[in-house]
Every structure is written in C-alpha cells, then in structure tokens.
Amino acid sequence: MNKGEFVEALADRLDVSRAQAERALGGVLEIIAEQLAEGDKVAFTGFGSFEVSKRAARTGRNPRTGDAIKIAASSVPKFTAGATLKAAVNK
C-alpha cells in the first residue's frame, strides 16, 4: 500500500473527502517528524513507538576498492511495534 492508497482507505474509513484525509495524514506525519527532530519519543499505546536512535561513528569499507572509510555519527528514526500490532500481524 502506498501513500495514495492509504489516503483513499482513510477517506473511506472516516467518511471524509480525499483532500481532508490527505491533510490529516500529512499533519500526523509532520507532528511525528517535528517531535523526533526535537529528540522526543512518540508513542501510540498498542500500536508502537517512534524514537531517535544514535549511531556512533565507525570505520567502514568501500566495497569497490576495499579502502577504509570513516562513517560519521548520525541520528536515525526507529520504530518499535507494540504488543497489539505484533499480535495482529502474527494471527
């Protein structure tokens, strides 16, 4: 399912226009991104939580040449599924 299909399903489920569903989804995604950028955790009980994970700097290898390269430290978004979501997937 891509974003367009998701918006269509959301519009049908909520009995709203496609434009309203798209604005609602966009708003939710913006809020999640803003909170993660501030370093906060976003949790939906039963569904899961989004948080920022830190990756330390490390040395990697260029697969083409085999030369060692330095990979900078970074922050990455992480999603952890909740118990209800895990149960729904493992029916």
TORLUM-106360 format. One line per 5 residues: number of its first residue (from 1); for each residue x, z, y of N, C-alpha, C. Coordinates in Angstrom, 3 decimals. Layout:
TORLUM-106360
NUM = X:Z:Y:X:Z:Y:X:Z:Y  ...
END
This chain:
TORLUM-106360
1 = 0.866:0.000:-1.175:0.000:0.000:0.000:0.905:0.000:1.229  0.663:-0.944:2.116:1.428:-0.984:3.356:0.617:-0.330:4.482  1.190:-0.322:5.690:0.541:0.361:6.806:-0.831:-0.239:7.124  -0.939:-1.558:7.120:-2.212:-2.204:7.415:-3.301:-1.845:6.417  -2.929:-1.832:5.149:-3.881:-1.462:4.105:-4.276:0.010:4.228
6 = -3.302:0.842:4.596:-3.583:2.261:4.770:-4.551:2.474:5.933  -4.319:1.787:7.036:-5.201:1.902:8.204:-6.611:1.466:7.836  -6.727:0.383:7.084:-8.041:-0.106:6.665:-8.758:0.928:5.785  -8.030:1.514:4.841:-8.613:2.547:3.973:-9.015:3.776:4.776  -8.198:4.151:5.745:-8.501:5.300:6.599:-9.744:5.042:7.440
11 = -9.852:3.840:7.991:-11.020:3.479:8.785:-12.296:3.543:7.942  -12.214:3.045:6.711:-13.373:3.093:5.806:-13.728:4.535:5.449  -12.724:5.334:5.147:-12.958:6.723:4.721:-13.567:7.550:5.849  -13.108:7.319:7.087:-13.592:8.103:8.235:-14.775:7.459:8.938  -15.147:6.259:8.528:-16.237:5.511:9.143:-15.999:5.341:10.641
16 = -14.779:4.877:10.964:-14.403:4.584:12.351:-13.853:3.161:12.389  -13.606:2.662:13.597:-13.054:1.314:13.714:-11.597:1.303:13.263  -11.127:0.098:12.946:-9.731:-0.057:12.527:-8.800:0.369:13.650  -9.149:0.062:14.899:-8.317:0.427:16.043:-8.212:1.950:16.186  -9.327:2.647:15.989:-9.301:4.108:16.072:-8.445:4.693:14.955
21 = -8.563:4.149:13.762:-7.767:4.635:12.632:-6.283:4.388:12.875  -5.957:3.233:13.445:-4.562:2.910:13.730:-3.985:3.844:14.790  -4.770:4.161:15.827:-4.317:5.117:16.852:-4.135:6.507:16.255  -5.042:6.917:15.383:-4.946:8.237:14.749:-3.686:8.321:13.888  -3.453:7.313:13.071:-2.265:7.314:12.223:-1.004:7.289:13.074
26 = -0.990:6.449:14.096:0.166:6.380:14.993:0.448:7.720:15.649  -0.611:8.408:16.060:-0.454:9.720:16.677:0.128:10.736:15.716  -0.347:10.736:14.484:0.165:11.670:13.472:1.644:11.403:13.213  2.008:10.141:13.035:3.398:9.803:12.756:4.308:10.149:13.934  3.829:9.936:15.163:4.608:10.297:16.354:4.849:11.795:16.422
31 = 3.826:12.585:16.149:3.957:14.044:16.193:4.960:14.513:15.153  4.878:13.970:13.946:5.824:14.356:12.896:7.245:14.009:13.329  7.455:12.794:13.847:8.791:12.374:14.280:9.310:13.250:15.415  8.455:13.592:16.382:8.871:14.439:17.506:9.289:15.826:17.020  8.507:16.396:16.113:8.823:17.731:15.606:10.127:17.726:14.816
36 = 10.340:16.701:14.015:11.587:16.603:13.267:12.773:16.420:14.201  12.594:15.637:15.270:13.668:15.429:16.244:14.051:16.737:16.931  13.087:17.641:17.081:13.351:18.950:17.680:13.918:19.937:16.662  14.016:19.518:15.402:14.559:20.381:14.362:13.525:21.253:13.671  12.244:21.030:13.969:11.179:21.815:13.354:10.778:21.231:12.002
41 = 10.111:22.050:11.214:9.579:21.639:9.921:8.079:21.401:10.083  7.546:20.366:9.442:6.115:20.071:9.468:5.602:20.226:8.046  4.668:21.168:7.844:4.177:21.454:6.504:2.665:21.281:6.429  2.220:20.608:5.377:0.804:20.453:5.075:0.586:21.131:3.729  -0.054:22.285:3.741:-0.240:23.069:2.524:-0.882:22.227:1.430
46 = -0.265:22.226:0.273:-0.763:21.467:-0.864:-0.241:20.044:-0.915  0.009:19.437:0.236:0.493:18.055:0.267:2.008:18.007:0.220  2.662:18.699:1.141:4.119:18.711:1.181:4.641:19.037:2.557  5.948:18.971:2.710:6.550:19.300:3.998:7.652:18.304:4.343  7.798:18.086:5.631:8.839:17.233:6.180:9.821:18.154:6.895
51 = 11.110:17.906:6.705:12.112:18.688:7.414:13.361:17.841:7.593  14.285:18.346:8.392:15.534:17.651:8.651:16.613:18.281:7.782  17.353:17.448:7.094:18.445:17.898:6.241:19.756:17.411:6.859  20.775:18.232:6.797:22.087:17.874:7.354:22.971:17.315:6.248  23.653:16.244:6.551:24.650:15.678:5.641:26.011:15.877:6.280
56 = 26.926:16.481:5.567:28.267:16.730:6.080:29.064:15.430:6.123  30.092:15.423:6.959:30.997:14.279:6.998:31.714:14.199:5.650  32.010:12.983:5.225:32.659:12.823:3.932:33.465:11.533:3.926  34.261:11.386:2.898:35.049:10.177:2.726:34.381:9.319:1.664  34.208:8.058:1.975:33.615:7.122:1.033:34.578:5.989:0.738
61 = 34.124:5.016:-0.003:34.946:3.849:-0.357:34.226:2.573:0.031  34.964:1.660:0.613:34.443:0.335:0.889:34.364:-0.384:-0.451  33.158:-0.774:-0.898:33.036:-1.382:-2.226:33.760:-2.726:-2.358  33.952:-3.420:-1.268:34.607:-4.726:-1.321:36.125:-4.594:-1.460  36.712:-3.671:-0.647:38.170:-3.568:-0.622:38.700:-2.345:-1.352
66 = 37.857:-1.340:-1.545:38.306:-0.113:-2.184:38.967:0.851:-1.219  39.081:0.458:0.056:39.707:1.324:1.058:38.835:2.538:1.339  39.497:3.665:1.631:38.775:4.884:2.002:38.237:4.728:3.421  37.000:5.166:3.631:36.408:5.138:4.971:35.800:6.507:5.251  35.755:6.849:6.528:35.151:8.118:6.919:33.685:7.889:7.247
71 = 32.828:8.706:6.648:31.393:8.641:6.912:31.046:9.862:7.745  30.486:9.636:8.927:30.194:10.721:9.864:29.062:11.609:9.363  29.040:12.835:9.850:27.947:13.751:9.555:26.671:13.190:10.167  25.531:13.486:9.539:24.268:12.981:10.064:23.120:13.903:9.678  22.011:13.712:10.349:20.772:14.414:10.023:19.805:13.387:9.468
76 = 19.132:13.731:8.380:18.208:12.798:7.748:16.868:13.483:7.490  15.759:12.751:7.609:14.462:13.340:7.284:14.326:13.508:5.780  13.618:14.553:5.379:13.448:14.859:3.966:11.991:15.262:3.746  11.398:14.775:2.658:10.034:15.147:2.297:10.067:15.860:0.955  9.369:16.987:0.869:9.232:17.720:-0.375:7.746:17.790:-0.708
81 = 7.377:17.279:-1.872:5.975:17.253:-2.275:5.482:18.655:-2.611  4.227:18.940:-2.261:3.598:20.214:-2.566:2.993:20.204:-3.959  2.572:21.366:-4.415:2.046:21.525:-5.770:0.799:20.677:-6.020  -0.118:20.610:-5.068:-1.347:19.837:-5.255:-1.037:18.349:-5.391  -0.120:17.835:-4.570:0.278:16.411:-4.642:0.963:16.131:-5.964
86 = 1.853:17.012:-6.390:2.542:16.829:-7.668:1.537:16.788:-8.819  0.556:17.680:-8.783:-0.460:17.714:-9.837:-1.298:16.443:-9.846  -1.631:15.918:-8.668:-2.441:14.697:-8.579:-1.681:13.498:-9.138  -0.381:13.460:-8.927:0.439:12.348:-9.395:0.668:12.426:-10.903  0.710:13.634:-11.436:1.012:13.832:-12.852:-0.220:14.055:-13.721
91 = -1.331:13.418:-13.379:-2.559:13.557:-14.180:-2.392:12.914:-15.507
END
